[in-house]
Amino acid sequence: MDKCGLLHYNIFNRDQQENIVNIAKALSLPIRVEILRQLHTKPMSIVELAKTNGISNSTAIFHLKVLENANLISIQYAPSKKGMAQICFDDFIDIRFSLSDERPKAVDVYTQSVPVGLYVDAEFDDYVRFATNEEFLRISLNDIYNEKRQAAQLLWTKGGYVTYAFSNEFAQGTEVCELNLSLEICSETTYYRDDWKSDIDFSVNGIKLLTYTSPGDFGEQRGRLNPAWWADNSTQYGLLKTISVTPKGTFLDKVLVNPAVTVHDLALAQGNKILFTVSCEKGAEHYGGFNIFGKSFGNYPQDIVLTASYKKIGG
């Protein structure tokens, strides 16, 4: 299966024979076809599927395992009102069987990196500070678009939001299969405190993807990339977090956290840019600010990175 969810099988390819047989077996009962139809509409828990189809949980699990063995669905743990629940979703968009050697459309990958100081919109609470490779920058809240910010390798603030813009040219006339955004980030307090929690929101094009609770503002050991002049009693590094949005929902570090927002909801082809916002709101349970690290600070040699996989339509 490619990243866009296309299952393509050739009848004469002996290496695919087992997969073809498993799919045929999975689709041999109406109840399993009906479950696939339901999951194509929305992800559902095992309990929901059992109730919807008038079968016991154990029977539902049996049918789901057959579908999972055929690579038609995936079962993952995700947050629910009662803790963690097993959520099922279809694992493909289309299945094709052929008697020729025709290949599915190729999936292309687009990557763009944006420095932490090169934001296009921002509003900070109380203060914002920057550090470059050479010096500490103190910029007032009335001067947050000062050109000096462009050299920043570390940005920290008590709260508010900061928005970065990425090109969306790759999304024009294509089917976007997956959008990934990656950055090194942690909480923010005076000096540092390893248990200082912060509820940090991530949004794309104004649509909230998820809230990440950062466990602390880390400084117990020096960041591997920090310049020699950076003080030992200051924040040293963050955690590398990857937000992924696919047709199945929104993931944080490969764990499904929000099945309600998919890549199709983000309107990536509209306008001429994709806006990625990091924020910490005053009303949050853990109002703990954030540090965003660039490629020359912290532990990871990267800025804020967008990666997208896509297929050309009609290509």
C-alpha positions as CSV (number, residue, x, y, z in Angstrom):
1,M,0.0,0.0,0.0
2,D,1.3,3.5,-0.9
3,K,1.1,6.5,1.4
4,C,-2.2,7.6,-0.2
5,G,-3.9,4.4,0.8
6,L,-4.0,2.5,-2.5
7,L,-3.9,-1.3,-2.4
8,H,-2.7,-2.5,-5.8
9,Y,-2.4,-6.3,-6.6
10,N,-1.5,-8.2,-9.7
11,I,-3.1,-11.6,-10.1
12,F,0.0,-13.0,-11.8
13,N,2.4,-11.8,-9.1
14,R,3.0,-14.9,-7.0
15,D,4.5,-12.8,-4.2
16,Q,1.1,-11.2,-3.7
17,Q,-0.9,-14.4,-3.8
18,E,-1.2,-14.7,0.0
19,N,-2.4,-11.0,0.3
20,I,-5.0,-11.6,-2.5
21,V,-6.3,-14.7,-0.8
22,N,-6.6,-12.9,2.6
23,I,-8.6,-10.1,1.1
24,A,-10.9,-12.6,-0.7
25,K,-11.4,-14.3,2.7
26,A,-12.0,-11.0,4.5
27,L,-14.7,-10.0,2.0
28,S,-16.4,-13.4,1.8
29,L,-19.0,-12.5,4.5
30,P,-21.6,-9.6,4.3
31,I,-21.0,-8.6,7.9
32,R,-17.3,-7.8,7.2
33,V,-18.2,-5.9,4.1
34,E,-20.7,-3.9,6.1
35,I,-18.0,-3.2,8.8
36,L,-15.7,-1.8,6.1
37,R,-18.4,0.4,4.8
38,Q,-19.0,1.8,8.3
39,L,-15.3,2.4,9.0
40,H,-15.0,4.2,5.7
41,T,-17.5,6.7,7.0
42,K,-15.7,7.3,10.3
43,P,-13.4,5.5,12.8
44,M,-15.3,3.4,15.4
45,S,-14.5,1.5,18.6
46,I,-14.9,-2.2,18.9
47,V,-17.9,-1.6,21.2
48,E,-19.5,0.8,18.8
49,L,-19.1,-1.7,15.9
50,A,-20.6,-4.5,17.9
51,K,-23.6,-2.4,19.0
52,T,-24.2,-1.1,15.5
53,N,-24.2,-4.5,13.9
54,G,-26.1,-6.3,16.7
55,I,-23.3,-8.7,17.5
56,S,-21.3,-9.5,20.6
57,N,-17.9,-7.8,21.3
58,S,-16.1,-11.2,20.9
59,T,-17.8,-11.7,17.5
60,A,-16.8,-8.2,16.4
61,I,-13.2,-8.8,17.5
62,F,-13.2,-12.1,15.4
63,H,-14.3,-10.3,12.2
64,L,-12.0,-7.3,12.8
65,K,-9.0,-9.6,13.2
66,V,-9.8,-11.2,9.8
67,L,-10.0,-7.7,8.2
68,E,-6.8,-6.6,10.0
69,N,-5.0,-9.7,8.7
70,A,-5.9,-8.7,5.2
71,N,-4.4,-5.2,5.8
72,L,-7.9,-3.7,5.3
73,I,-8.2,-2.1,8.7
74,S,-6.0,-0.9,11.6
75,I,-6.7,-1.1,15.3
76,Q,-5.0,1.5,17.5
77,Y,-5.4,2.8,21.0
78,A,-6.7,6.3,21.3
79,P,-8.1,8.6,24.1
80,S,-11.8,8.2,25.0
81,K,-14.1,9.5,27.7
82,K,-13.3,6.4,29.8
83,G,-9.5,6.4,29.2
84,M,-8.0,4.6,26.3
85,A,-10.1,2.6,23.8
86,Q,-9.3,0.5,20.7
87,I,-10.3,2.5,17.7
88,C,-10.7,0.8,14.3
89,F,-10.4,2.6,10.9
90,D,-10.2,1.5,7.3
91,D,-6.6,1.3,6.2
92,F,-7.0,2.0,2.5
93,I,-8.8,4.3,0.1
94,D,-9.0,2.1,-2.9
95,I,-8.2,-1.6,-3.9
96,R,-7.2,-2.5,-7.4
97,F,-6.7,-5.9,-8.9
98,S,-5.2,-6.2,-12.3
99,L,-4.1,-8.8,-14.9
100,S,-1.4,-6.5,-16.3
101,D,1.8,-5.0,-14.8
102,E,0.2,-1.5,-14.5
103,R,1.6,0.3,-11.5
104,P,-0.2,2.8,-9.2
105,K,0.6,6.5,-9.4
106,A,3.9,7.4,-7.7
107,V,3.8,9.3,-4.4
108,D,5.9,12.4,-4.3
109,V,7.4,14.0,-1.1
110,Y,7.7,17.7,-0.4
111,T,9.8,19.1,2.4
112,Q,10.3,22.7,3.6
113,S,12.2,24.0,6.7
114,V,11.4,27.4,8.4
115,P,13.6,29.0,11.0
116,V,12.0,29.7,14.4
117,G,12.4,33.5,14.1
118,L,10.8,33.7,10.7
119,Y,7.2,33.8,11.8
120,V,4.5,35.7,9.9
121,D,2.1,36.4,12.8
122,A,2.5,36.4,16.5
123,E,1.1,37.7,19.8
124,F,3.0,37.1,23.0
125,D,2.0,37.3,26.7
126,D,4.3,39.4,28.9
127,Y,7.5,38.7,27.0
128,V,9.3,37.0,24.1
129,R,13.0,36.4,24.0
130,F,15.4,35.1,21.3
131,A,18.9,33.7,21.1
132,T,21.0,33.5,18.0
133,N,24.3,31.5,17.6
134,E,26.2,34.6,18.9
135,E,23.9,36.5,21.3
136,F,20.8,36.9,23.4
137,L,18.1,39.2,21.9
138,R,15.6,41.1,24.0
139,I,12.9,42.5,21.7
140,S,9.9,44.4,23.1
141,L,6.4,43.3,22.4
142,N,5.9,46.4,20.3
143,D,8.8,45.4,18.0
144,I,8.2,41.6,17.5
145,Y,8.7,41.9,13.7
146,N,12.2,43.4,14.1
147,E,14.4,41.9,11.4
148,K,16.9,40.7,14.0
149,R,14.5,37.9,14.9
150,Q,15.3,36.2,11.6
151,A,18.6,35.0,13.0
152,A,17.0,33.4,16.0
153,Q,17.8,29.8,16.9
154,L,15.7,29.7,20.0
155,L,12.4,31.5,20.8
156,W,10.7,31.5,24.2
157,T,7.6,33.1,25.7
158,K,5.3,32.8,28.7
159,G,2.3,32.4,26.4
160,G,0.4,33.6,23.3
161,Y,0.9,32.3,19.8
162,V,3.3,32.2,16.9
163,T,2.4,31.4,13.3
164,Y,4.7,30.1,10.5
165,A,3.9,30.0,6.8
166,F,4.9,27.2,4.4
167,S,4.4,26.9,0.6
168,N,1.3,25.0,-0.5
169,E,2.4,24.6,-4.1
170,F,2.6,20.9,-3.7
171,A,-1.1,20.7,-2.9
172,Q,-2.2,22.4,-6.1
173,G,-3.9,19.9,-8.3
174,T,-2.8,16.9,-6.2
175,E,-4.2,14.5,-3.6
176,V,-2.3,15.1,-0.3
177,C,-2.0,11.8,1.5
178,E,-0.2,13.0,4.7
179,L,1.1,16.2,6.2
180,N,3.8,16.1,8.9
181,L,5.1,19.0,11.0
182,S,8.1,18.5,13.2
183,L,9.8,20.7,15.8
184,E,11.8,20.6,19.0
185,I,9.8,22.2,21.9
186,C,9.4,22.4,25.7
187,S,7.7,24.5,28.4
188,E,9.0,27.8,29.6
189,T,9.7,29.2,33.1
190,T,12.4,31.2,34.8
191,Y,15.7,29.4,34.4
192,Y,14.3,25.9,34.0
193,R,12.2,23.3,35.8
194,D,12.0,19.8,34.5
195,D,8.4,19.2,35.9
196,W,6.9,22.5,34.6
197,K,4.0,21.4,32.5
198,S,2.5,23.4,29.6
199,D,-0.6,22.8,27.4
200,I,0.6,23.7,23.9
201,D,-1.9,23.8,21.0
202,F,-0.9,23.0,17.4
203,S,-3.1,24.3,14.5
204,V,-3.0,24.3,10.7
205,N,-4.9,26.9,8.7
206,G,-6.9,27.9,11.8
207,I,-8.0,24.3,12.6
208,K,-6.9,23.0,16.0
209,L,-5.2,19.6,15.6
210,L,-4.4,18.7,19.2
211,T,-3.2,19.9,22.6
212,Y,0.2,18.6,23.7
213,T,1.1,18.7,27.4
214,S,4.8,19.4,27.5
215,P,6.1,17.7,30.7
216,G,8.8,20.3,31.5
217,D,11.3,23.1,30.8
218,F,14.4,21.0,30.5
219,G,17.8,22.1,31.8
220,E,19.4,19.4,33.9
221,Q,21.9,18.6,31.2
222,R,23.3,20.8,28.5
223,G,21.8,20.7,25.0
224,R,24.2,19.0,22.5
225,L,24.0,21.9,19.9
226,N,23.9,24.9,22.2
227,P,26.7,27.5,21.6
228,A,29.4,27.8,24.2
229,W,28.2,31.2,25.4
230,W,24.8,29.9,26.4
231,A,24.4,29.7,30.2
232,D,24.2,26.4,32.0
233,N,21.3,27.5,34.2
234,S,19.0,28.2,31.3
235,T,16.7,26.0,29.3
236,Q,18.8,23.5,27.4
237,Y,16.7,21.3,25.1
238,G,13.2,20.2,24.2
239,L,11.5,17.1,22.9
240,L,11.2,16.4,19.2
241,K,7.4,16.2,18.4
242,T,5.9,15.2,15.1
243,I,2.3,16.0,14.2
244,S,0.9,13.9,11.4
245,V,-2.4,14.5,9.7
246,T,-3.7,11.7,7.4
247,P,-7.1,10.5,6.0
248,K,-7.4,8.6,9.3
249,G,-7.0,11.6,11.6
250,T,-4.3,13.5,13.5
251,F,-1.4,11.7,15.2
252,L,1.2,12.8,17.6
253,D,4.5,10.8,17.3
254,K,2.6,8.1,15.4
255,V,-0.2,7.8,18.1
256,L,-3.7,8.6,17.0
257,V,-5.0,11.5,19.2
258,N,-7.7,13.2,17.1
259,P,-9.6,11.1,14.6
260,A,-12.0,14.0,14.0
261,V,-9.5,16.1,12.0
262,T,-8.2,14.6,8.8
263,V,-5.9,15.9,6.1
264,H,-9.0,16.6,4.0
265,D,-10.3,19.1,6.6
266,L,-7.3,21.4,6.3
267,A,-8.0,23.0,2.9
268,L,-4.3,22.8,2.0
269,A,-4.8,23.9,-1.6
270,Q,-6.6,27.1,-0.7
271,G,-4.7,30.4,-1.1
272,N,-0.9,30.4,-1.5
273,K,0.4,29.1,1.9
274,I,-0.1,26.8,4.8
275,L,-0.2,28.4,8.3
276,F,1.1,26.4,11.3
277,T,0.4,27.9,14.7
278,V,1.9,27.1,18.1
279,S,0.0,28.6,21.0
280,C,-0.4,28.5,24.8
281,E,-3.6,30.1,26.0
282,K,-4.1,31.8,29.4
283,G,-7.1,29.7,30.1
284,A,-5.2,26.4,29.8
285,E,-5.0,24.0,32.8
286,H,-1.2,24.2,32.5
287,Y,-0.4,27.7,31.4
288,G,3.4,27.1,31.0
289,G,4.6,28.9,27.8
290,F,6.9,27.3,25.3
291,N,10.5,27.2,23.9
292,I,10.9,26.5,20.2
293,F,14.4,25.3,19.1
294,G,16.2,25.9,15.8
295,K,18.8,23.7,14.2
296,S,21.7,25.2,16.3
297,F,20.1,24.9,19.7
298,G,18.8,21.9,21.8
299,N,19.4,18.3,20.8
300,Y,18.0,18.1,17.2
301,P,19.7,19.8,14.2
302,Q,16.5,21.0,12.5
303,D,14.2,24.0,12.3
304,I,10.5,23.7,12.0
305,V,10.0,21.1,9.2
306,L,7.0,20.4,7.0
307,T,6.9,17.2,5.1
308,A,4.0,16.2,2.8
309,S,3.4,13.1,0.6
310,Y,1.0,13.6,-2.3
311,K,0.0,12.2,-5.7
312,K,-0.7,14.2,-8.9
313,I,-4.3,14.0,-10.0
314,G,-4.6,12.7,-13.5
315,G,-0.9,12.4,-13.8
